[in-house]
């Protein structure tokens, strides 16, 4: 008998493949600024958008509240928990890719992204390296000019 996943739990690859192929995923992106107003970007190690600089973020899992997802994603992507109440919601975005995280042919990925922005404490510390091979801090103008920053990240700064 199939059971529901626990909040934050990864799905079996076949279940996840069917979901990615058939439905949009809900995710959060974390637009983190330092005291100088620069934005944190990480070079993605996984599809979709592998090799591009992107703001940190990730999927909300089944049965996971948005505040809990925010805390979990901050821990995974930034190495420390933050509260959703510390951030400002800036909008909902569609991110549509021709590829998928499982690297399977024949279908892409559609994310409905909830984007949040806030300033990171100056004493934040080291950033995790599971999802990103390296990080950089860049101004909005630099982000818009860099060819290695993904268009979906650039969209956050074009709408202003």
MARMI-738734 format. One record per residue (C-alpha): x, z, y; residue in one letter. Coordinates in nm, 2 decimals. Example, Ala and Ser with C-alpha at 12.3 -4.5 7.8 and 13.67 -1.06 7.14 Angstrom:
+--------+--------+--------+------+
:     px :     pz :     py : type :
+--------+--------+--------+------+
:   1.23 :   0.78 :  -0.45 :    A :
:   1.37 :   0.71 :  -0.11 :    S :
+--------+--------+--------+------+
***
This chain:
+--------+--------+--------+------+
:     px :     pz :     py : type :
+--------+--------+--------+------+
:   0.00 :   0.00 :   0.00 :    X :
:   0.13 :  -0.09 :   0.34 :    X :
:   0.19 :   0.18 :   0.59 :    X :
:   0.21 :   0.17 :   0.97 :    X :
:   0.55 :   0.20 :   1.12 :    X :
:   0.66 :   0.51 :   1.30 :    X :
:   0.72 :   0.48 :   1.68 :    X :
:   1.06 :   0.33 :   1.73 :    X :
:   1.10 :   0.22 :   1.37 :    X :
:   1.23 :  -0.13 :   1.30 :    X :
:   1.01 :  -0.36 :   1.09 :    X :
:   1.11 :  -0.52 :   0.76 :    X :
:   1.26 :  -0.87 :   0.84 :    X :
:   0.97 :  -1.06 :   0.69 :    X :
:   0.71 :  -0.86 :   0.88 :    X :
:   0.91 :  -0.90 :   1.20 :    X :
:   0.95 :  -1.28 :   1.14 :    X :
:   0.58 :  -1.32 :   1.10 :    X :
:   0.51 :  -1.13 :   1.42 :    X :
:   0.77 :  -1.32 :   1.63 :    X :
:   0.64 :  -1.65 :   1.49 :    X :
:   0.27 :  -1.57 :   1.56 :    X :
:   0.24 :  -1.34 :   1.86 :    X :
:   0.41 :  -1.23 :   2.18 :    X :
:   0.62 :  -0.92 :   2.18 :    X :
:   0.59 :  -0.65 :   2.44 :    X :
:   0.92 :  -0.53 :   2.59 :    X :
:   1.07 :  -0.35 :   2.89 :    X :
:   1.36 :  -0.46 :   3.11 :    X :
:   1.57 :  -0.21 :   3.29 :    X :
:   1.69 :  -0.32 :   3.64 :    X :
:   1.94 :  -0.06 :   3.71 :    X :
:   2.12 :  -0.04 :   4.05 :    X :
:   2.42 :   0.16 :   4.15 :    X :
:   2.47 :   0.32 :   4.49 :    X :
:   2.60 :  -0.01 :   4.64 :    X :
:   2.28 :  -0.19 :   4.52 :    X :
:   2.46 :  -0.39 :   4.25 :    X :
:   2.26 :  -0.45 :   3.93 :    X :
:   2.39 :  -0.37 :   3.58 :    X :
:   2.42 :  -0.67 :   3.34 :    X :
:   2.53 :  -0.69 :   2.98 :    X :
:   2.64 :  -0.99 :   2.78 :    X :
:   2.40 :  -1.02 :   2.49 :    X :
:   2.54 :  -1.02 :   2.14 :    X :
:   2.20 :  -1.11 :   1.97 :    X :
:   1.95 :  -1.39 :   2.00 :    X :
:   1.76 :  -1.48 :   2.19 :    X :
:   1.98 :  -1.54 :   2.49 :    X :
:   2.30 :  -1.46 :   2.30 :    X :
:   2.61 :  -1.49 :   2.52 :    X :
:   2.42 :  -1.47 :   2.85 :    X :
:   2.43 :  -1.18 :   3.09 :    X :
:   2.10 :  -1.00 :   3.10 :    X :
:   1.96 :  -0.68 :   3.23 :    X :
:   1.93 :  -0.41 :   2.96 :    X :
:   1.60 :  -0.38 :   2.78 :    X :
:   1.42 :  -0.41 :   2.45 :    X :
:   1.09 :  -0.42 :   2.25 :    X :
:   0.82 :  -0.15 :   2.25 :    X :
:   0.74 :  -0.07 :   1.89 :    X :
:   0.40 :  -0.02 :   1.72 :    X :
:   0.25 :   0.33 :   1.80 :    X :
:   0.51 :   0.40 :   2.07 :    X :
:   0.39 :   0.50 :   2.41 :    X :
:   0.55 :   0.33 :   2.72 :    X :
:   0.71 :   0.65 :   2.84 :    X :
:   0.86 :   0.71 :   2.49 :    X :
:   0.97 :   0.35 :   2.47 :    X :
:   1.14 :   0.38 :   2.81 :    X :
:   1.33 :   0.69 :   2.70 :    X :
:   1.44 :   0.53 :   2.37 :    X :
:   1.54 :   0.20 :   2.53 :    X :
:   1.75 :   0.39 :   2.80 :    X :
:   1.92 :   0.58 :   2.52 :    X :
:   1.99 :   0.27 :   2.32 :    X :
:   2.08 :   0.04 :   2.61 :    X :
:   2.24 :   0.29 :   2.86 :    X :
:   2.36 :   0.57 :   2.64 :    X :
:   2.14 :   0.83 :   2.80 :    X :
:   1.77 :   0.91 :   2.83 :    X :
:   1.58 :   0.86 :   3.15 :    X :
:   1.22 :   0.91 :   3.23 :    X :
:   0.99 :   0.63 :   3.32 :    X :
:   0.87 :   0.83 :   3.62 :    X :
:   1.22 :   0.79 :   3.77 :    X :
:   1.17 :   0.41 :   3.79 :    X :
:   0.95 :   0.18 :   3.99 :    X :
:   0.74 :  -0.07 :   3.80 :    X :
:   0.81 :  -0.41 :   3.96 :    X :
:   0.59 :  -0.64 :   3.75 :    X :
:   0.51 :  -0.83 :   3.43 :    X :
:   0.70 :  -1.14 :   3.33 :    X :
:   0.69 :  -1.39 :   3.05 :    X :
:   1.02 :  -1.46 :   2.87 :    X :
:   0.99 :  -1.76 :   2.63 :    X :
:   1.29 :  -1.87 :   2.42 :    X :
:   1.34 :  -2.14 :   2.16 :    X :
:   1.54 :  -1.90 :   1.94 :    X :
:   1.46 :  -1.57 :   1.77 :    X :
:   1.66 :  -1.25 :   1.68 :    X :
:   1.65 :  -1.34 :   1.31 :    X :
:   1.81 :  -1.68 :   1.38 :    X :
:   1.55 :  -1.85 :   1.17 :    X :
:   1.46 :  -2.22 :   1.24 :    X :
:   1.12 :  -2.34 :   1.35 :    X :
:   1.00 :  -2.08 :   1.59 :    X :
:   1.11 :  -1.91 :   1.91 :    X :
:   1.02 :  -1.58 :   2.08 :    X :
:   0.77 :  -1.49 :   2.35 :    X :
:   0.81 :  -1.16 :   2.53 :    X :
:   0.57 :  -1.01 :   2.77 :    X :
:   0.81 :  -0.80 :   2.98 :    X :
:   0.73 :  -0.49 :   3.18 :    X :
:   1.01 :  -0.46 :   3.44 :    X :
:   1.13 :  -0.13 :   3.59 :    X :
:   1.39 :  -0.07 :   3.86 :    X :
:   1.58 :   0.24 :   3.96 :    X :
:   1.91 :   0.37 :   4.08 :    X :
:   2.15 :   0.50 :   3.81 :    X :
:   2.33 :   0.83 :   3.87 :    X :
:   2.69 :   0.78 :   3.97 :    X :
:   2.81 :   1.01 :   3.68 :    X :
:   2.63 :   0.81 :   3.42 :    X :
:   2.93 :   0.75 :   3.19 :    X :
:   3.01 :   0.50 :   2.92 :    X :
:   2.77 :   0.23 :   2.81 :    X :
:   2.68 :   0.15 :   2.45 :    X :
:   2.83 :  -0.17 :   2.29 :    X :
:   2.58 :  -0.24 :   2.01 :    X :
:   2.37 :  -0.49 :   2.21 :    X :
:   2.62 :  -0.60 :   2.47 :    X :
:   2.98 :  -0.72 :   2.43 :    X :
:   3.07 :  -0.63 :   2.79 :    X :
:   2.90 :  -0.52 :   3.12 :    X :
:   2.93 :  -0.61 :   3.48 :    X :
:   2.78 :  -0.49 :   3.81 :    X :
:   2.67 :  -0.78 :   4.03 :    X :
:   2.48 :  -0.82 :   4.36 :    X :
:   2.16 :  -1.02 :   4.37 :    X :
:   2.34 :  -1.31 :   4.53 :    X :
:   2.61 :  -1.31 :   4.26 :    X :
:   2.35 :  -1.30 :   3.99 :    X :
:   2.17 :  -1.60 :   4.13 :    X :
:   2.50 :  -1.80 :   4.16 :    X :
:   2.65 :  -1.72 :   3.81 :    X :
:   2.58 :  -1.98 :   3.54 :    X :
:   2.64 :  -1.72 :   3.27 :    X :
:   2.34 :  -1.50 :   3.39 :    X :
:   2.02 :  -1.60 :   3.21 :    X :
:   1.74 :  -1.75 :   3.41 :    X :
:   1.50 :  -1.48 :   3.30 :    X :
:   1.72 :  -1.22 :   3.47 :    X :
:   1.76 :  -1.44 :   3.78 :    X :
:   1.38 :  -1.45 :   3.81 :    X :
:   1.37 :  -1.08 :   3.89 :    X :
:   1.56 :  -1.16 :   4.21 :    X :
:   1.40 :  -1.49 :   4.31 :    X :
:   1.05 :  -1.33 :   4.35 :    X :
:   1.15 :  -1.10 :   4.63 :    X :
+--------+--------+--------+------+
***
